[in-house]
Amino acid sequence: MEIIALFFSAILINNFVLHYFLGICPFLGVSKKIDSALSMGLAVTFVMSITAAVSWAINHWILIPYQLDYLQIVSFILVIASLVQLVEMFIRKISPPLYQALGIYLPLITTNCAIFFLALMAALKNYNFIETVIFGIGSGLGFTLAIILMAGIREQLDLADVPEALKGAGISLIVAGIMALAFLGFSGMIK
């Protein structure tokens, strides 16, 4: 039961974008169209899931036993950068139009602080392997949910009569704030 609570908590309550305000760059940059937002969300979910598993293994099988805890940050950054390179090569090979649509935001997954926060948070909370992977998948799906909702709203805002002063980033930040408040309502569901 705790695994299910951890999973849904990562998606809805402790959403990295709407609770911790991490990963805002791709959240705002790629959320103009639903299809590119979905692709970015799935790429981030994949990287988060694999990062969770690999960083746990490195932390528990190498760093902690050999008292190399001080290398956590460097090792987690190397894991994330390597995984993003693999995802980027895969997307470039499989779908060149998607690769073009994601543009600069695909390599920016490497510097996405949400992924790095995931690795550090899992180590800090001392989750076991299953909890770490579930936390990674849930966090990735939470990012995907947030970016798809934002993309859907932004597509509708293109058809709306938005005051000139709020067009672009202004209205996007207001919508993100309202979404964060809405997701705050989920915090009373799981204790």
Secondary structure, 3 states (H helix, E strand, C coil): CHHHHHHHHHHHHCCCCCCCCCCHHHHHHCCCCHHHHHHHHHHHHHHHHHHHHHHHHHHHHHHCCCCCHHHHHHHHHHHHHHHHHHHHHHHHHHCHHHHHHHHHHCHHHHHCHHHHHHHHHHHHCCCCHHHHHHHHHHHHHHHHHHHHHHHHHHHHHCCCCCCHHHCCHHHHHHHHHHHHHHHHHHHHCCC
